[in-house]
């Protein structure tokens, strides 16, 4: 079986929109397992790669989350206010560098030691974005501002400090329905990041 690069032949790549990010319509031939070439067309949304971080306090057994309005989920029937971990696009920076800055901008906590725990494609059927997932400990001395995001980026976030068990319960009740947040909460539970205090 040929490698993937030998099975894909891009026929045409047409820009549909380059307003907020880049949306392309790509026509390609794909070599199927039975040896036949099949022509396919897909729309691909490229917004760059990103990073997300779960801030946790081992002693207090708390996590820092945010709540903000998200138009796409609003138009899909949700009230639009999503509870999330701090996250953002890399915009050319190294993932570790960018996520420390995002954590501070969004939550007001300055963390120096971040631990990368995994990477994942979030919606590979149509979006190119790969997320780098991190965890980091915080404490009262880490607080350097109120957070809330950057006004020039139209951000308006509410910073939440919740008991970890309450955050997990909110996920099980369906109140936390953001994938990156669920993934990091589950990681923290599986790896027992709080351990014995």
Buried (B, 14 or more C-beta within 10 A) or exposed (E): EEEEEEBEEEEEEEEEEEEEBBBBBBBBEEBEEEEEEEEEEEBBBEEBBBBBBBBBBBEBBBBBBBEBBBEEBEEEEEEBEBBBBBBBBBEEBEBBEBBBBBBBBBBBBBBEEBEBBEEBEBEEEEBBBBBBBBBBBBEEEBBEEEBBBEEEEEBEBEBBBBEBEEBBEBBEEEEBBBEBBBBBBEBBBEEEBBEEE
